Amino acid sequence: MNEKAIALTSDVDKSEYSEPRYLSIAPLMFQKINEKIPGKCGNQRTLLVYLIGQQQNGSFHPSEQTICMACGFTTASRYREAREALCALGFLTHVPYKELRINYKEIMK
């Protein structure tokens, strides 16, 4: 197992917030994200939407490099800053070298 890769999990099955017509993020969830994360915090929005669109509670274990490339972050520090800000909001829980959990219930409040 790659030590730089961590498990991507969630507190509930993401299908609980899915609508059959949409591929990866329901309109209400997208609205909640945009209401709670200011437009000037684009890296936070990008990271959260990227993570929501990925497989959770399974075999997907993205490395920092994978996340940075997908989100267009030019440095790992941009990813870490966005991740820590999302953790402070309660939208993510990060357990170093183990898990990055999406807290859908907090996002949807």
Steps between C-alpha positions, in 0.01 A plus 500: 500500500623849419579678829417837343151385407215511750154342499217724385192424709174669590268508797205376289462337158519787252203357310290635787556846348489403132230574251465259208537770232834631624837335470688583817355782707140587569393860436405560863839377620675723245292794625585425864871490417480832318301660784750388764832548318563854369582542133848627587572154647498320166759242602273384782203470266703319236642252750164423660319453168786280373487278809120472488527380140734214592434148623474488878500215749682278252832452330568861389796635699617822331851631559566872549651506152185348347280753678724794407507399134122452483425829678763708320693579818851608401644408841409248769475788745193627310336162554594492868371854558168416335472170687568661837247777433237239412587309818454820702152538345422140596453393137799264512671297768866423436686222677861527373621201297166324552181673397336804348129490588231708332244611756190526283270566797698814587503619139124457471407680825 
